[in-house]
Amino acid sequence: MVKPDGAKIQEVLTFAKEKHVQTVDLKFVSLIGRWHHVSIPVERLDEGFFSSGVAFDGSSIPGYTRSTRSDMTLIPDPSTKMLDPFWERPTLSLICDIYTGDGKAYARDPRGIARRAEEHMKSTGIADLASMSPEFEFHIFDSVRHQSAVNSTFYEVDVSEAEWNSGNVDGVGTVLPQKGGYHALPPQDRLYKLRDRIVHQVQDCGIPVKYHHHEVGGAGQSEIEVLFHPLLSAGDVTMTVKYLIRMLAHEEGKVATFMPKPLWNDAGNGMHVHQNLWLKGKPLFWDENGWAQLSETALYYIGGILHHGAALSALTNPSTNSYKRLVPGFEAPIHLIYGLANRSAAIRIPEAGNTPETKRIEFRPPDATCNIYLALAGMLMAGLDGIKNKINPKDLGCGPFDQSLQGMDRGKTSRVKTIPLTLADALVALEKDHEFLMEGDVFHEDTIQAWIERKRDEATDVRKRPHPREVALYFDA
């Protein structure tokens, strides 16, 4: 068990006293990436609690162990303290690590995997900091209905600013066209007040925000970007931001979703991840004389991600819905290439990153159905593998491409690798290519196989069900 940081524990105890905390809410993440929680009275919170924690049944958590040897313990991380804004009584929120009954770190704990990825990175001597910044794209709807029964399958969402409501009786005439919402101004952007409230709540919780705006999707799509954090902290920030967005939407009688493709033929929700490496305070991706001012280290990092891109998809895009977003005709990238300011590339080099400190890469395929800890750890491990083995992306035929591949001569693009077409294909790729994840004992074989099994069950569940569109196409056969 990791030795608790006494100074940080005292900070938590002092914080709880100053804020008159009455309840402590302990949050932890399942293998598939959903938060769960258990709450205790503040009277139980003392220095010893950060070693003893709270016992729970791991067999009831999706993706964790079976009923045998399922006794587990939640150990709170004092560095994650936050006053939860949604409780009636002052409530302290702490994110937990998971240990087995005999006091060992649980191998499938996603936070533990992210922590081991950071430790492995440091052990290589390549870098001592992986800095990550996920973007948050999401839809806010006024209502959502769905059903999947033996004799009926449907879903229906609604939002007042959508183009399909232009003929409704409210008569205000301020709607947004499909794919026409990018940086829309009020009153067409009807979500700006809620989004502003979300941003201020995020910042009140100690997470600095870069900016927010209406996204391309005209039917309630928004984006919020936060600043960079170390890998494990970036995972915690992601879980917290998603929680705050959902809860604040819920308080206003709306519903938020990070589903990659909730609407047909409109922009989907990605979770692009900006990233770079540092060593002893020095940024490692910068070379003033390199292509796009990228260092050789950065190019090898890119090479590793693109080389393992198909397998990574099973971690970064682990839902059947993910592959309805990753299709031609939208900004979502399907080609495993890199390029300067190229939004159709899996890896975009932002032109704005023109100083040593801001030079970064942006990996664009991921979406928020991922378990963020596994996705970030997987990207880092792929990048480190690229550096270790000097995988040059040019040798892979991955670019650089500084323009979209759409409309280019097929002879030039036919050999370019693409993202898998389905979740099933991505899982096959992960089955064949996962040794890079197991370096440094970061991912365990058992964890990878449990992930594949769980996700394969999801893919099969969707594949077996008749689709409403199939009725339109084939009912008269």
Secondary structure, DSSP 8 states (H G I E B T S, - for coil): -----HHHHHHHHHHHHHTT--EEEEEEE-TTS-EEEEEEEGGG-STTHHHH-EEEEGGGSTTS--STT-EEEEEE-GGG-EEETT-SS-EEEEEEEEEETTS-B-TT-HHHHHHHHHHHHHHHTS-SEEEEEEEEEEEEESEEEEEE-SS-EEEEEE-TTBGGGTTSTT-----B-TT--TT--TTT-TTHHHHHHHHHHHHHTT--EEEEEE-S-TTTEEEEEE--EEHHHHHHHHHHHHHHHHHHHHHTT-EEE--S--STTS------EEEEEEETTEESSB-TTSGGGB-HHHHHHHHHHHHTHHHHHHHHS-STTHHHHSSTTSSS--EEEEEET-TTEEEEE-TT--STTT--EEE----TTS-HHHHHHHHHHHHHHHHHTT--TTTTT-----S-STTS-HHHHTTS-B--SSHHHHHHHHHHS-GGGGGGG-S-HHHHHHHHHHHHHHHHHHHTS--HHHHHHHTT-
